[in-house]
């Protein structure tokens, strides 16, 4: 805007008179525009509903105003443009802290569909300074359309009956194939399958073959098949009726120590010779459970047998080598150690005690550092947990990250 100011001066002193005129033009300029925060959002194009979703916000802010808030003090607000009722400040939905540039949604929060997330960044000290960015993700649908079966469906004997499993007819709506198939189970004699904190035991790690055979542990087993696409979206298929009844052989009931001895020198030895490590780990878990039922009259024999199982488990866990366990092996080793140390007296033998400690250390060494944690911090944290877990043995399996 241009403003013109005029000054008119008249001098009068009789009989003289004089006049002067001056004009000044002033251009009014708008106030300086303060720089806005530069905001961007990084997000994968596709996500599985069963997985944690991490959304990264990137912010650059360099204001010229003396009243500006430092970058660390900016206000961050997340929202979902096409699902405004999704409360992204609720700890039930997100695991990240509020008012942070990164957002971490918990697994299972999002159903299949397209979601657009918006990050709004504002300077609390300057009301006019704010900016936002958006990014979209498509949450895929899990595999569907198939069935899974087991034979014999009426049950059998643990570590004796070979059970055959097969899944057919499954496909992924987004063609994210090939699919993988995993098998877990709940033992309804000791577990509540409806309790969300109870994790079913692993029988067969995810693999591409839809058909396979394996031995089963004893118990009233509720089988859970997981059908997983290449992105990680999973469908659970339960073999519900009837619940699979797998019984212990008569010899395992009448003479547990003798039964375990026979299977260590027979079935377990041949499984190891065939380098079938997954089956060997399952055998150790079940043989340990049988060993735990032996009476006190066979205590010495039981102690020696337990030490043999611990030594075998240590070899399978790679104790004393530079190798690390896969996630599936880590789960199977964990299950075996839990079974081996279930009795309060299980670690009375110093060799068994030391062997289990070495297995736990190897297991911890196989766990990758958490995202955003430095190796040094991660190492210190886990060493501390190892000490606490170890002194709490045999309940070390209760320790959690």
Secondary structure as UniProt FT lines:
FT   STRAND          2..13
FT   TURN            14..15
FT   STRAND          16..27
FT   STRAND          38..42
FT   STRAND          46..48
FT   TURN            49..50
FT   STRAND          53..60
FT   TURN            66..67
FT   HELIX           71..73
FT   STRAND          75..80
FT   TURN            81..82
FT   TURN            84..85
FT   TURN            88..89
FT   TURN            91..93
FT   STRAND          102..105
FT   TURN            107..108
FT   STRAND          113..122
FT   TURN            124..125
FT   TURN            127..128
FT   STRAND          130..140
FT   STRAND          147..151
FT   TURN            153..154
FT   STRAND          156..157
FT   TURN            158..160
FT   STRAND          163..168
FT   TURN            173..174
FT   STRAND          180..187
FT   TURN            188..190
FT   TURN            193..194
FT   TURN            196..197
FT   STRAND          201..207
FT   STRAND          211..214
FT   STRAND          219..228
FT   TURN            230..231
FT   STRAND          234..247
FT   HELIX           250..254
FT   HELIX           256..263
FT   HELIX           264..268
FT   HELIX           269..273
FT   TURN            274..275
FT   HELIX           277..291
FT   TURN            292..293
FT   HELIX           296..298
FT   HELIX           299..316
FT   TURN            317..320
FT   HELIX           327..340
FT   TURN            344..347
FT   HELIX           350..365
FT   TURN            371..372
FT   HELIX           375..391
FT   TURN            392..394
FT   HELIX           396..398
//
